[in-house]
Amino acid sequence: MLNLHTRGFGLILLLPAIVAIAPGVSIVAGLLLMIPAFQMVAGKPAPVFPRRIAVRPLPTQHDSAAANRAGAEAS
């Protein structure tokens, strides 16, 4: 299993930021962005989630394939 550690903050901030582009959703997405932002300000080394969310595995095979394709296109 891939551990994101401190890089997890970037992913957690990116997802609600992308959703915030949609009209009418930006207020909710902004509130969701505040949670990891406060954790960063508090000095947490990695994002902290409730236990029922934290124990679920995050499938990364699709993400890594997309990242590889994006890297190949940029080259």
For each residue, the residues with C-beta under 8 A, 3 or more apart:
1: 57 58
2: 58 60
3:
4: 7 8 11 46
5: 8 45 46
6: 9 45 46
7: 4 10 11
8: 4 5 11 12 46 47
9: 6 12 13 36 39 40 46 47
10: 7 13 14
11: 4 7 8 14 15
12: 8 9 15 16 36 47
13: 9 10 16 17 33 36 37
14: 10 11 17 18
15: 11 12 18 19
16: 12 13 19 20 29 30 32 33
17: 13 14 20 21 29 33
18: 14 15 21
19: 15 16 22 25 29
20: 16 17 25 26 29 30 33
21: 17 18 26
22: 19 25 26
23: 26
24: 27
25: 19 20 22 28 29
26: 20 21 22 23 29 30
27: 24 30 31
28: 25 31 32
29: 16 17 19 20 25 26 32 33
30: 16 20 26 27 33 34
31: 27 28 34 35
32: 16 28 29 35
33: 13 16 17 20 29 30 36 37
34: 30 31 37 38
35: 31 32 38 39
36: 9 12 13 33 39 40 47
37: 13 33 34 40 41
38: 34 35 41 42
39: 9 35 36 42 44 47 48
40: 9 36 37 43 44
41: 37 38
42: 38 39
43: 40
44: 39 40 47 48
45: 5 6
46: 4 5 6 8 9
47: 8 9 12 36 39 44
48: 39 44 54
49: 53 54
50: 53 54
51: 54 55
52: 55 56
53: 49 50 56
54: 48 49 50 51
55: 51 52
56: 52 53
57: 1
58: 1 2
59: 62 63
60: 2 63 64
61: 64 65
62: 59 65 66
63: 59 60 66 67
64: 60 61 67 68
65: 61 62 68 69
66: 62 63 69 70
67: 63 64 70 71
68: 64 65 71 72
69: 65 66 72 73
70: 66 67 73 74
71: 67 68 74 75
72: 68 69 75
73: 69 70
74: 70 71
75: 71 72
